Amino acid sequence: MQNLKNNCNIESNENYNDIPVYYCSHCLSLNIMILDDNTDYCDNCGSTDIESTDILTWEKLYKEKYKKDFNKE
């Protein structure tokens, strides 16, 4: 798990929306990994088209694409 792009080393008093998240622009997965040569890729679909934004914007993109909230089944 060391190669996970979105690690969780966050102070509890930080504003979570100020922290960038990295996501796959193809499937919107947050499961972004880093290869040894510093190439980022999506561990879900294999895409290397990785972007970053704040978590609220990402949640909005997810809802628009999948027509549901990320944390809802």
N, CA, C and O atoms as a Tripos MOL2 file, in Angstrom:
@<TRIPOS>MOLECULE
protein
  292   291    73     0     0
PROTEIN
NO_CHARGES

@<TRIPOS>ATOM
      1 N           0.8070   -1.2000    0.0000 N.3       1 MET1
      2 CA          0.0000    0.0000    0.0000 C.3       1 MET1
      3 C           0.8470    1.2590    0.0000 C.2       1 MET1
      4 O           0.2940    2.3580   -0.0450 O.2       1 MET1
      5 N           2.1430    1.1460    0.0480 N.am      2 GLN2
      6 CA          2.9920    2.3300    0.0200 C.3       2 GLN2
      7 C           2.8590    3.0930   -1.2830 C.2       2 GLN2
      8 O           3.0580    4.3080   -1.3150 O.2       2 GLN2
      9 N           2.5280    2.4000   -2.3470 N.am      3 ASN3
     10 CA          2.4540    3.0420   -3.6470 C.3       3 ASN3
     11 C           1.1070    3.6940   -3.9300 C.2       3 ASN3
     12 O           0.8510    4.1010   -5.0630 O.2       3 ASN3
     13 N           0.2580    3.7990   -2.9430 N.am      4 LEU4
     14 CA         -1.0530    4.4210   -3.1110 C.3       4 LEU4
     15 C          -0.9020    5.9320   -3.2060 C.2       4 LEU4
     16 O          -0.2890    6.5470   -2.3330 O.2       4 LEU4
     17 N          -1.4440    6.5270   -4.2350 N.am      5 LYS5
     18 CA         -1.3030    7.9650   -4.4670 C.3       5 LYS5
     19 C          -2.0590    8.7860   -3.4290 C.2       5 LYS5
     20 O          -1.5290    9.7830   -2.9380 O.2       5 LYS5
     21 N          -3.2750    8.3960   -3.0870 N.am      6 ASN6
     22 CA         -4.1000    9.1260   -2.1240 C.3       6 ASN6
     23 C          -3.8700    8.5510   -0.7340 C.2       6 ASN6
     24 O          -4.6940    7.7820   -0.2410 O.2       6 ASN6
     25 N          -2.7670    8.9110   -0.1000 N.am      7 ASN7
     26 CA         -2.5150    8.3660    1.2340 C.3       7 ASN7
     27 C          -3.2850    9.1490    2.2790 C.2       7 ASN7
     28 O          -3.8360   10.2080    1.9780 O.2       7 ASN7
     29 N          -3.3330    8.6500    3.4900 N.am      8 CYS8
     30 CA         -4.2130    9.2000    4.5150 C.3       8 CYS8
     31 C          -3.4550    9.8730    5.6520 C.2       8 CYS8
     32 O          -3.9140    9.8170    6.7930 O.2       8 CYS8
     33 N          -2.3320   10.4950    5.3950 N.am      9 ASN9
     34 CA         -1.5850   11.2040    6.4290 C.3       9 ASN9
     35 C          -2.1290   12.6200    6.5610 C.2       9 ASN9
     36 O          -1.5600   13.5700    6.0230 O.2       9 ASN9
     37 N          -3.2460   12.7480    7.2880 N.am     10 ILE10
     38 CA         -3.9710   14.0180    7.3720 C.3      10 ILE10
     39 C          -4.1570   14.3860    8.8310 C.2      10 ILE10
     40 O          -4.5570   13.5510    9.6440 O.2      10 ILE10
     41 N          -3.8710   15.6220    9.1590 N.am     11 GLU11
     42 CA         -4.1410   16.1130   10.5110 C.3      11 GLU11
     43 C          -5.6480   16.2710   10.6660 C.2      11 GLU11
     44 O          -6.3260   16.6490    9.7110 O.2      11 GLU11
     45 N          -6.1780   15.9930   11.8350 N.am     12 SER12
     46 CA         -7.6250   16.0330   12.0290 C.3      12 SER12
     47 C          -8.2150   17.4390   11.9290 C.2      12 SER12
     48 O          -9.4160   17.5830   11.7010 O.2      12 SER12
     49 N          -7.4000   18.4730   12.0950 N.am     13 ASN13
     50 CA         -7.9390   19.8350   12.0480 C.3      13 ASN13
     51 C          -7.8310   20.4770   10.6630 C.2      13 ASN13
     52 O          -8.1900   21.6440   10.5080 O.2      13 ASN13
     53 N          -7.3520   19.7540    9.6650 N.am     14 GLU14
     54 CA         -7.2500   20.3100    8.3200 C.3      14 GLU14
     55 C          -8.6210   20.3040    7.6380 C.2      14 GLU14
     56 O          -9.4790   19.4730    7.9370 O.2      14 GLU14
     57 N          -8.7980   21.2330    6.7350 N.am     15 ASN15
     58 CA        -10.0010   21.2520    5.9150 C.3      15 ASN15
     59 C          -9.8140   20.2270    4.7980 C.2      15 ASN15
     60 O          -8.9550   20.4050    3.9340 O.2      15 ASN15
     61 N         -10.6070   19.1620    4.8080 N.am     16 TYR16
     62 CA        -10.4340   18.0780    3.8450 C.3      16 TYR16
     63 C         -10.5880   18.5430    2.4090 C.2      16 TYR16
     64 O          -9.9760   17.9560    1.5170 O.2      16 TYR16
     65 N         -11.3670   19.5560    2.1550 N.am     17 ASN17
     66 CA        -11.5530   20.0260    0.7910 C.3      17 ASN17
     67 C         -10.3100   20.7420    0.2490 C.2      17 ASN17
     68 O         -10.1910   20.9220   -0.9620 O.2      17 ASN17
     69 N          -9.3970   21.1470    1.1110 N.am     18 ASP18
     70 CA         -8.1660   21.7930    0.6590 C.3      18 ASP18
     71 C          -7.1000   20.7840    0.2380 C.2      18 ASP18
     72 O          -6.0860   21.1650   -0.3470 O.2      18 ASP18
     73 N          -7.3160   19.5190    0.5260 N.am     19 ILE19
     74 CA         -6.3410   18.4810    0.2140 C.3      19 ILE19
     75 C          -6.6820   17.8860   -1.1540 C.2      19 ILE19
     76 O          -7.8000   17.4100   -1.3490 O.2      19 ILE19
     77 N          -5.7470   17.9030   -2.1020 N.am     20 PRO20
     78 CA         -6.0610   17.3650   -3.4320 C.3      20 PRO20
     79 C          -6.2170   15.8500   -3.3990 C.2      20 PRO20
     80 O          -5.5110   15.1560   -2.6670 O.2      20 PRO20
     81 N          -7.1480   15.3500   -4.2010 N.am     21 VAL21
     82 CA         -7.3010   13.9200   -4.4070 C.3      21 VAL21
     83 C          -6.9710   13.6260   -5.8640 C.2      21 VAL21
     84 O          -7.2400   14.4380   -6.7500 O.2      21 VAL21
     85 N          -6.3920   12.4730   -6.0970 N.am     22 TYR22
     86 CA         -6.0310   12.0420   -7.4440 C.3      22 TYR22
     87 C          -7.0310   10.9830   -7.8650 C.2      22 TYR22
     88 O          -7.3670   10.0850   -7.0920 O.2      22 TYR22
     89 N          -7.5040   11.0950   -9.1000 N.am     23 TYR23
     90 CA         -8.5290   10.1800   -9.5780 C.3      23 TYR23
     91 C          -8.3180    9.8450  -11.0440 C.2      23 TYR23
     92 O          -7.6600   10.5820  -11.7780 O.2      23 TYR23
     93 N          -8.8800    8.7340  -11.4540 N.am     24 CYS24
     94 CA         -8.8170    8.3040  -12.8430 C.3      24 CYS24
     95 C          -9.8630    9.0890  -13.6360 C.2      24 CYS24
     96 O         -11.0400    9.0930  -13.2750 O.2      24 CYS24
     97 N          -9.4490    9.7370  -14.6880 N.am     25 SER25
     98 CA        -10.4200   10.5130  -15.4660 C.3      25 SER25
     99 C         -11.3150    9.5990  -16.3040 C.2      25 SER25
    100 O         -12.3310   10.0510  -16.8310 O.2      25 SER25
    101 N         -10.9540    8.3250  -16.4330 N.am     26 HIS26
    102 CA        -11.7620    7.3750  -17.2030 C.3      26 HIS26
    103 C         -12.9120    6.8100  -16.3570 C.2      26 HIS26
    104 O         -14.0710    6.8730  -16.7650 O.2      26 HIS26
    105 N         -12.5880    6.2530  -15.1690 N.am     27 CYS27
    106 CA        -13.6250    5.6040  -14.3580 C.3      27 CYS27
    107 C         -13.8890    6.3230  -13.0300 C.2      27 CYS27
    108 O         -14.7640    5.9100  -12.2690 O.2      27 CYS27
    109 N         -13.1460    7.3850  -12.7500 N.am     28 LEU28
    110 CA        -13.2660    8.2070  -11.5480 C.3      28 LEU28
    111 C         -12.8330    7.4900  -10.2610 C.2      28 LEU28
    112 O         -13.1500    7.9430   -9.1610 O.2      28 LEU28
    113 N         -12.1190    6.3920  -10.3980 N.am     29 SER29
    114 CA        -11.6220    5.6730   -9.2270 C.3      29 SER29
    115 C         -10.5930    6.5210   -8.4830 C.2      29 SER29
    116 O          -9.8330    7.2720   -9.0930 O.2      29 SER29
    117 N         -10.5800    6.3910   -7.1640 N.am     30 LEU30
    118 CA         -9.5580    7.0250   -6.3310 C.3      30 LEU30
    119 C          -8.4160    6.0530   -6.0470 C.2      30 LEU30
    120 O          -7.4760    6.3940   -5.3290 O.2      30 LEU30
    121 N          -8.4910    4.8690   -6.5930 N.am     31 ASN31
    122 CA         -7.4960    3.8260   -6.3720 C.3      31 ASN31
    123 C          -6.3200    4.0320   -7.3340 C.2      31 ASN31
    124 O          -6.1350    3.2630   -8.2770 O.2      31 ASN31
    125 N          -5.5380    5.0720   -7.0840 N.am     32 ILE32
    126 CA         -4.4300    5.4510   -7.9500 C.3      32 ILE32
    127 C          -3.1230    4.9520   -7.3530 C.2      32 ILE32
    128 O          -2.8350    5.1650   -6.1750 O.2      32 ILE32
    129 N          -2.3530    4.2940   -8.1780 N.am     33 MET33
    130 CA         -1.0860    3.7170   -7.7420 C.3      33 MET33
    131 C           0.0680    4.3960   -8.4790 C.2      33 MET33
    132 O          -0.1190    5.0230   -9.5220 O.2      33 MET33
    133 N           1.2590    4.2530   -7.9100 N.am     34 ILE34
    134 CA          2.4650    4.8150   -8.5160 C.3      34 ILE34
    135 C           3.4250    3.6670   -8.8060 C.2      34 ILE34
    136 O           3.7660    2.9050   -7.9020 O.2      34 ILE34
    137 N           3.8640    3.5340  -10.0550 N.am     35 LEU35
    138 CA          4.8750    2.5470  -10.4040 C.3      35 LEU35
    139 C           6.2400    3.0490   -9.9500 C.2      35 LEU35
    140 O           6.3890    4.2190   -9.5970 O.2      35 LEU35
    141 N           7.2170    2.1810   -9.9580 N.am     36 ASP36
    142 CA          8.5620    2.5500   -9.5270 C.3      36 ASP36
    143 C           9.1480    3.7150  -10.3210 C.2      36 ASP36
    144 O           9.9680    4.4680   -9.7960 O.2      36 ASP36
    145 N           8.7420    3.8710  -11.5620 N.am     37 ASP37
    146 CA          9.2670    4.9760  -12.3740 C.3      37 ASP37
    147 C           8.4020    6.2290  -12.2760 C.2      37 ASP37
    148 O           8.4480    7.0940  -13.1510 O.2      37 ASP37
    149 N           7.6080    6.3220  -11.1980 N.am     38 ASN38
    150 CA          6.7480    7.4720  -10.9170 C.3      38 ASN38
    151 C           5.6320    7.6810  -11.9290 C.2      38 ASN38
    152 O           5.1720    8.8070  -12.1180 O.2      38 ASN38
    153 N           5.1920    6.6110  -12.5820 N.am     39 THR39
    154 CA          4.0490    6.6630  -13.4660 C.3      39 THR39
    155 C           2.8020    6.3370  -12.6450 C.2      39 THR39
    156 O           2.7340    5.2870  -12.0060 O.2      39 THR39
    157 N           1.8270    7.2280  -12.6620 N.am     40 ASP40
    158 CA          0.5730    7.0050  -11.9520 C.3      40 ASP40
    159 C          -0.3730    6.2090  -12.8440 C.2      40 ASP40
    160 O          -0.4190    6.4210  -14.0550 O.2      40 ASP40
    161 N          -1.1260    5.2910  -12.2400 N.am     41 TYR41
    162 CA         -2.1190    4.5300  -12.9980 C.3      41 TYR41
    163 C          -3.2860    4.1480  -12.0930 C.2      41 TYR41
    164 O          -3.1490    4.0870  -10.8710 O.2      41 TYR41
    165 N          -4.4230    3.8950  -12.7070 N.am     42 CYS42
    166 CA         -5.6240    3.4680  -11.9920 C.3      42 CYS42
    167 C          -5.5480    1.9650  -11.7680 C.2      42 CYS42
    168 O          -5.4170    1.1920  -12.7170 O.2      42 CYS42
    169 N          -5.6320    1.5590  -10.5120 N.am     43 ASP43
    170 CA         -5.5640    0.1370  -10.1970 C.3      43 ASP43
    171 C          -6.8670   -0.5770  -10.5410 C.2      43 ASP43
    172 O          -6.9090   -1.8060  -10.5000 O.2      43 ASP43
    173 N          -7.9240    0.1470  -10.8770 N.am     44 ASN44
    174 CA         -9.1940   -0.4680  -11.2700 C.3      44 ASN44
    175 C          -9.2500   -0.7520  -12.7660 C.2      44 ASN44
    176 O          -9.5650   -1.8720  -13.1710 O.2      44 ASN44
    177 N          -8.9470    0.2510  -13.5960 N.am     45 CYS45
    178 CA         -9.0930    0.0670  -15.0440 C.3      45 CYS45
    179 C          -7.7670    0.1200  -15.8010 C.2      45 CYS45
    180 O          -7.7290   -0.1890  -16.9920 O.2      45 CYS45
    181 N          -6.6830    0.5060  -15.1310 N.am     46 GLY46
    182 CA         -5.3710    0.5270  -15.7690 C.3      46 GLY46
    183 C          -5.0340    1.8100  -16.5020 C.2      46 GLY46
    184 O          -3.9340    1.9330  -17.0430 O.2      46 GLY46
    185 N          -5.9370    2.7610  -16.5370 N.am     47 SER47
    186 CA         -5.6920    4.0220  -17.2370 C.3      47 SER47
    187 C          -4.5510    4.8000  -16.5780 C.2      47 SER47
    188 O          -4.3670    4.7370  -15.3630 O.2      47 SER47
    189 N          -3.8010    5.5220  -17.3810 N.am     48 THR48
    190 CA         -2.7550    6.4070  -16.8590 C.3      48 THR48
    191 C          -3.1710    7.8680  -16.9630 C.2      48 THR48
    192 O          -2.3640    8.7650  -16.7210 O.2      48 THR48
    193 N          -4.4200    8.1080  -17.3200 N.am     49 ASP49
    194 CA         -4.9470    9.4740  -17.4140 C.3      49 ASP49
    195 C          -5.4700    9.8780  -16.0380 C.2      49 ASP49
    196 O          -6.6560    9.7210  -15.7470 O.2      49 ASP49
    197 N          -4.5880   10.3940  -15.2010 N.am     50 ILE50
    198 CA         -4.8850   10.7210  -13.8150 C.3      50 ILE50
    199 C          -4.9660   12.2420  -13.6570 C.2      50 ILE50
    200 O          -4.1310   12.9790  -14.1820 O.2      50 ILE50
    201 N          -5.9680   12.6860  -12.9380 N.am     51 GLU51
    202 CA         -6.1480   14.1120  -12.6710 C.3      51 GLU51
    203 C          -6.2910   14.3200  -11.1700 C.2      51 GLU51
    204 O          -6.4130   13.3570  -10.4120 O.2      51 GLU51
    205 N          -6.2760   15.5770  -10.7430 N.am     52 SER52
    206 CA         -6.4840   15.8670   -9.3190 C.3      52 SER52
    207 C          -7.4540   17.0290   -9.1690 C.2      52 SER52
    208 O          -7.5680   17.8920  -10.0390 O.2      52 SER52
    209 N          -8.1430   17.0210   -8.0450 N.am     53 THR53
    210 CA         -9.1090   18.0670   -7.7070 C.3      53 THR53
    211 C          -9.3560   17.9760   -6.2090 C.2      53 THR53
    212 O          -8.6950   17.2000   -5.5180 O.2      53 THR53
    213 N         -10.2870   18.7500   -5.7090 N.am     54 ASP54
    214 CA        -10.6810   18.6260   -4.3040 C.3      54 ASP54
    215 C         -11.7690   17.5570   -4.1980 C.2      54 ASP54
    216 O         -12.3880   17.1970   -5.2000 O.2      54 ASP54
    217 N         -11.9980   17.0620   -3.0100 N.am     55 ILE55
    218 CA        -12.9200   15.9440   -2.8100 C.3      55 ILE55
    219 C         -14.3720   16.3010   -3.1590 C.2      55 ILE55
    220 O         -15.1070   15.4560   -3.6710 O.2      55 ILE55
    221 N         -14.7850   17.5270   -2.8910 N.am     56 LEU56
    222 CA        -16.1660   17.9070   -3.2060 C.3      56 LEU56
    223 C         -16.4180   17.9440   -4.7080 C.2      56 LEU56
    224 O         -17.4830   17.5390   -5.1730 O.2      56 LEU56
    225 N         -15.4430   18.4300   -5.4620 N.am     57 THR57
    226 CA        -15.5720   18.4440   -6.9200 C.3      57 THR57
    227 C         -15.5790   17.0280   -7.4580 C.2      57 THR57
    228 O         -16.3560   16.7120   -8.3590 O.2      57 THR57
    229 N         -14.7160   16.1640   -6.9150 N.am     58 TRP58
    230 CA        -14.6870   14.7720   -7.3480 C.3      58 TRP58
    231 C         -16.0300   14.0900   -7.0730 C.2      58 TRP58
    232 O         -16.5380   13.3580   -7.9230 O.2      58 TRP58
    233 N         -16.6100   14.3250   -5.8860 N.am     59 GLU59
    234 CA        -17.9120   13.7340   -5.5570 C.3      59 GLU59
    235 C         -18.9830   14.1800   -6.5530 C.2      59 GLU59
    236 O         -19.8510   13.3920   -6.9270 O.2      59 GLU59
    237 N         -18.9230   15.4290   -6.9760 N.am     60 LYS60
    238 CA        -19.8750   15.9350   -7.9560 C.3      60 LYS60
    239 C         -19.6780   15.2390   -9.3130 C.2      60 LYS60
    240 O         -20.6540   14.8540   -9.9560 O.2      60 LYS60
    241 N         -18.4260   15.0780   -9.7450 N.am     61 LEU61
    242 CA        -18.1330   14.3670  -10.9880 C.3      61 LEU61
    243 C         -18.6430   12.9320  -10.9310 C.2      61 LEU61
    244 O         -19.2180   12.4280  -11.8950 O.2      61 LEU61
    245 N         -18.4270   12.2810   -9.7900 N.am     62 TYR62
    246 CA        -18.8690   10.8980   -9.6030 C.3      62 TYR62
    247 C         -20.3920   10.8010   -9.7120 C.2      62 TYR62
    248 O         -20.9200    9.9180  -10.3880 O.2      62 TYR62
    249 N         -21.0780   11.7050   -9.0490 N.am     63 LYS63
    250 CA        -22.5480   11.6850   -9.0740 C.3      63 LYS63
    251 C         -23.0760   11.9370  -10.4860 C.2      63 LYS63
    252 O         -24.0550   11.3160  -10.9000 O.2      63 LYS63
    253 N         -22.4360   12.8430  -11.2260 N.am     64 GLU64
    254 CA        -22.8640   13.1220  -12.5970 C.3      64 GLU64
    255 C         -22.6680   11.9020  -13.4980 C.2      64 GLU64
    256 O         -23.5110   11.6200  -14.3500 O.2      64 GLU64
    257 N         -21.5720   11.1850  -13.3170 N.am     65 LYS65
    258 CA        -21.2800   10.0400  -14.1750 C.3      65 LYS65
    259 C         -22.1180    8.8190  -13.8140 C.2      65 LYS65
    260 O         -22.6600    8.1600  -14.7010 O.2      65 LYS65
    261 N         -22.2300    8.5100  -12.5230 N.am     66 TYR66
    262 CA        -22.8790    7.2750  -12.0940 C.3      66 TYR66
    263 C         -24.3050    7.4670  -11.5680 C.2      66 TYR66
    264 O         -24.9660    6.4980  -11.1950 O.2      66 TYR66
    265 N         -24.7710    8.6990  -11.5400 N.am     67 LYS67
    266 CA        -26.1520    9.0140  -11.1230 C.3      67 LYS67
    267 C         -26.4580    8.5520   -9.7010 C.2      67 LYS67
    268 O         -27.6040    8.2380   -9.3830 O.2      67 LYS67
    269 N         -25.4270    8.5100   -8.8380 N.am     68 LYS68
    270 CA        -25.6010    8.1830   -7.4280 C.3      68 LYS68
    271 C         -24.4160    8.7440   -6.6460 C.2      68 LYS68
    272 O         -23.3520    9.0020   -7.2080 O.2      68 LYS68
    273 N         -24.6160    8.9260   -5.3590 N.am     69 ASP69
    274 CA        -23.5180    9.3640   -4.5020 C.3      69 ASP69
    275 C         -22.5140    8.2460   -4.3550 C.2      69 ASP69
    276 O         -22.8710    7.0700   -4.4180 O.2      69 ASP69
    277 N         -21.2510    8.6100   -4.1590 N.am     70 PHE70
    278 CA        -20.1850    7.6200   -4.0230 C.3      70 PHE70
    279 C         -20.4170    6.6820   -2.8490 C.2      70 PHE70
    280 O         -20.2120    5.4750   -2.9770 O.2      70 PHE70
    281 N         -20.8360    7.2100   -1.7160 N.am     71 ASN71
    282 CA        -20.9580    6.3940   -0.5210 C.3      71 ASN71
    283 C         -22.3250    5.7220   -0.3860 C.2      71 ASN71
    284 O         -22.6100    5.1410    0.6610 O.2      71 ASN71
    285 N         -23.1560    5.7820   -1.3810 N.am     72 LYS72
    286 CA        -24.4740    5.1300   -1.3560 C.3      72 LYS72
    287 C         -24.4320    3.9010   -2.2630 C.2      72 LYS72
    288 O         -23.7890    3.9290   -3.3120 O.2      72 LYS72
    289 N         -25.1080    2.8340   -1.8720 N.am     73 GLU73
    290 CA        -25.1460    1.6110   -2.6900 C.3      73 GLU73
    291 C         -26.2020    1.6910   -3.7250 C.2      73 GLU73
    292 O         -26.3770    0.7530   -4.5020 O.2      73 GLU73
@<TRIPOS>BOND
     1     1     2 1
     2     2     3 1
     3     3     4 2
     4     3     5 am
     5     5     6 1
     6     6     7 1
     7     7     8 2
     8     7     9 am
     9     9    10 1
    10    10    11 1
    11    11    12 2
    12    11    13 am
    13    13    14 1
    14    14    15 1
    15    15    16 2
    16    15    17 am
    17    17    18 1
    18    18    19 1
    19    19    20 2
    20    19    21 am
    21    21    22 1
    22    22    23 1
    23    23    24 2
    24    23    25 am
    25    25    26 1
    26    26    27 1
    27    27    28 2
    28    27    29 am
    29    29    30 1
    30    30    31 1
    31    31    32 2
    32    31    33 am
    33    33    34 1
    34    34    35 1
    35    35    36 2
    36    35    37 am
    37    37    38 1
    38    38    39 1
    39    39    40 2
    40    39    41 am
    41    41    42 1
    42    42    43 1
    43    43    44 2
    44    43    45 am
    45    45    46 1
    46    46    47 1
    47    47    48 2
    48    47    49 am
    49    49    50 1
    50    50    51 1
    51    51    52 2
    52    51    53 am
    53    53    54 1
    54    54    55 1
    55    55    56 2
    56    55    57 am
    57    57    58 1
    58    58    59 1
    59    59    60 2
    60    59    61 am
    61    61    62 1
    62    62    63 1
    63    63    64 2
    64    63    65 am
    65    65    66 1
    66    66    67 1
    67    67    68 2
    68    67    69 am
    69    69    70 1
    70    70    71 1
    71    71    72 2
    72    71    73 am
    73    73    74 1
    74    74    75 1
    75    75    76 2
    76    75    77 am
    77    77    78 1
    78    78    79 1
    79    79    80 2
    80    79    81 am
    81    81    82 1
    82    82    83 1
    83    83    84 2
    84    83    85 am
    85    85    86 1
    86    86    87 1
    87    87    88 2
    88    87    89 am
    89    89    90 1
    90    90    91 1
    91    91    92 2
    92    91    93 am
    93    93    94 1
    94    94    95 1
    95    95    96 2
    96    95    97 am
    97    97    98 1
    98    98    99 1
    99    99   100 2
   100    99   101 am
   101   101   102 1
   102   102   103 1
   103   103   104 2
   104   103   105 am
   105   105   106 1
   106   106   107 1
   107   107   108 2
   108   107   109 am
   109   109   110 1
   110   110   111 1
   111   111   112 2
   112   111   113 am
   113   113   114 1
   114   114   115 1
   115   115   116 2
   116   115   117 am
   117   117   118 1
   118   118   119 1
   119   119   120 2
   120   119   121 am
   121   121   122 1
   122   122   123 1
   123   123   124 2
   124   123   125 am
   125   125   126 1
   126   126   127 1
   127   127   128 2
   128   127   129 am
   129   129   130 1
   130   130   131 1
   131   131   132 2
   132   131   133 am
   133   133   134 1
   134   134   135 1
   135   135   136 2
   136   135   137 am
   137   137   138 1
   138   138   139 1
   139   139   140 2
   140   139   141 am
   141   141   142 1
   142   142   143 1
   143   143   144 2
   144   143   145 am
   145   145   146 1
   146   146   147 1
   147   147   148 2
   148   147   149 am
   149   149   150 1
   150   150   151 1
   151   151   152 2
   152   151   153 am
   153   153   154 1
   154   154   155 1
   155   155   156 2
   156   155   157 am
   157   157   158 1
   158   158   159 1
   159   159   160 2
   160   159   161 am
   161   161   162 1
   162   162   163 1
   163   163   164 2
   164   163   165 am
   165   165   166 1
   166   166   167 1
   167   167   168 2
   168   167   169 am
   169   169   170 1
   170   170   171 1
   171   171   172 2
   172   171   173 am
   173   173   174 1
   174   174   175 1
   175   175   176 2
   176   175   177 am
   177   177   178 1
   178   178   179 1
   179   179   180 2
   180   179   181 am
   181   181   182 1
   182   182   183 1
   183   183   184 2
   184   183   185 am
   185   185   186 1
   186   186   187 1
   187   187   188 2
   188   187   189 am
   189   189   190 1
   190   190   191 1
   191   191   192 2
   192   191   193 am
   193   193   194 1
   194   194   195 1
   195   195   196 2
   196   195   197 am
   197   197   198 1
   198   198   199 1
   199   199   200 2
   200   199   201 am
   201   201   202 1
   202   202   203 1
   203   203   204 2
   204   203   205 am
   205   205   206 1
   206   206   207 1
   207   207   208 2
   208   207   209 am
   209   209   210 1
   210   210   211 1
   211   211   212 2
   212   211   213 am
   213   213   214 1
   214   214   215 1
   215   215   216 2
   216   215   217 am
   217   217   218 1
   218   218   219 1
   219   219   220 2
   220   219   221 am
   221   221   222 1
   222   222   223 1
   223   223   224 2
   224   223   225 am
   225   225   226 1
   226   226   227 1
   227   227   228 2
   228   227   229 am
   229   229   230 1
   230   230   231 1
   231   231   232 2
   232   231   233 am
   233   233   234 1
   234   234   235 1
   235   235   236 2
   236   235   237 am
   237   237   238 1
   238   238   239 1
   239   239   240 2
   240   239   241 am
   241   241   242 1
   242   242   243 1
   243   243   244 2
   244   243   245 am
   245   245   246 1
   246   246   247 1
   247   247   248 2
   248   247   249 am
   249   249   250 1
   250   250   251 1
   251   251   252 2
   252   251   253 am
   253   253   254 1
   254   254   255 1
   255   255   256 2
   256   255   257 am
   257   257   258 1
   258   258   259 1
   259   259   260 2
   260   259   261 am
   261   261   262 1
   262   262   263 1
   263   263   264 2
   264   263   265 am
   265   265   266 1
   266   266   267 1
   267   267   268 2
   268   267   269 am
   269   269   270 1
   270   270   271 1
   271   271   272 2
   272   271   273 am
   273   273   274 1
   274   274   275 1
   275   275   276 2
   276   275   277 am
   277   277   278 1
   278   278   279 1
   279   279   280 2
   280   279   281 am
   281   281   282 1
   282   282   283 1
   283   283   284 2
   284   283   285 am
   285   285   286 1
   286   286   287 1
   287   287   288 2
   288   287   289 am
   289   289   290 1
   290   290   291 1
   291   291   292 2
@<TRIPOS>SUBSTRUCTURE
     1 MET1         2 RESIDUE 1 A MET
     2 GLN2         6 RESIDUE 1 A GLN
     3 ASN3        10 RESIDUE 1 A ASN
     4 LEU4        14 RESIDUE 1 A LEU
     5 LYS5        18 RESIDUE 1 A LYS
     6 ASN6        22 RESIDUE 1 A ASN
     7 ASN7        26 RESIDUE 1 A ASN
     8 CYS8        30 RESIDUE 1 A CYS
     9 ASN9        34 RESIDUE 1 A ASN
    10 ILE10       38 RESIDUE 1 A ILE
    11 GLU11       42 RESIDUE 1 A GLU
    12 SER12       46 RESIDUE 1 A SER
    13 ASN13       50 RESIDUE 1 A ASN
    14 GLU14       54 RESIDUE 1 A GLU
    15 ASN15       58 RESIDUE 1 A ASN
    16 TYR16       62 RESIDUE 1 A TYR
    17 ASN17       66 RESIDUE 1 A ASN
    18 ASP18       70 RESIDUE 1 A ASP
    19 ILE19       74 RESIDUE 1 A ILE
    20 PRO20       78 RESIDUE 1 A PRO
    21 VAL21       82 RESIDUE 1 A VAL
    22 TYR22       86 RESIDUE 1 A TYR
    23 TYR23       90 RESIDUE 1 A TYR
    24 CYS24       94 RESIDUE 1 A CYS
    25 SER25       98 RESIDUE 1 A SER
    26 HIS26      102 RESIDUE 1 A HIS
    27 CYS27      106 RESIDUE 1 A CYS
    28 LEU28      110 RESIDUE 1 A LEU
    29 SER29      114 RESIDUE 1 A SER
    30 LEU30      118 RESIDUE 1 A LEU
    31 ASN31      122 RESIDUE 1 A ASN
    32 ILE32      126 RESIDUE 1 A ILE
    33 MET33      130 RESIDUE 1 A MET
    34 ILE34      134 RESIDUE 1 A ILE
    35 LEU35      138 RESIDUE 1 A LEU
    36 ASP36      142 RESIDUE 1 A ASP
    37 ASP37      146 RESIDUE 1 A ASP
    38 ASN38      150 RESIDUE 1 A ASN
    39 THR39      154 RESIDUE 1 A THR
    40 ASP40      158 RESIDUE 1 A ASP
    41 TYR41      162 RESIDUE 1 A TYR
    42 CYS42      166 RESIDUE 1 A CYS
    43 ASP43      170 RESIDUE 1 A ASP
    44 ASN44      174 RESIDUE 1 A ASN
    45 CYS45      178 RESIDUE 1 A CYS
    46 GLY46      182 RESIDUE 1 A GLY
    47 SER47      186 RESIDUE 1 A SER
    48 THR48      190 RESIDUE 1 A THR
    49 ASP49      194 RESIDUE 1 A ASP
    50 ILE50      198 RESIDUE 1 A ILE
    51 GLU51      202 RESIDUE 1 A GLU
    52 SER52      206 RESIDUE 1 A SER
    53 THR53      210 RESIDUE 1 A THR
    54 ASP54      214 RESIDUE 1 A ASP
    55 ILE55      218 RESIDUE 1 A ILE
    56 LEU56      222 RESIDUE 1 A LEU
    57 THR57      226 RESIDUE 1 A THR
    58 TRP58      230 RESIDUE 1 A TRP
    59 GLU59      234 RESIDUE 1 A GLU
    60 LYS60      238 RESIDUE 1 A LYS
    61 LEU61      242 RESIDUE 1 A LEU
    62 TYR62      246 RESIDUE 1 A TYR
    63 LYS63      250 RESIDUE 1 A LYS
    64 GLU64      254 RESIDUE 1 A GLU
    65 LYS65      258 RESIDUE 1 A LYS
    66 TYR66      262 RESIDUE 1 A TYR
    67 LYS67      266 RESIDUE 1 A LYS
    68 LYS68      270 RESIDUE 1 A LYS
    69 ASP69      274 RESIDUE 1 A ASP
    70 PHE70      278 RESIDUE 1 A PHE
    71 ASN71      282 RESIDUE 1 A ASN
    72 LYS72      286 RESIDUE 1 A LYS
    73 GLU73      290 RESIDUE 1 A GLU
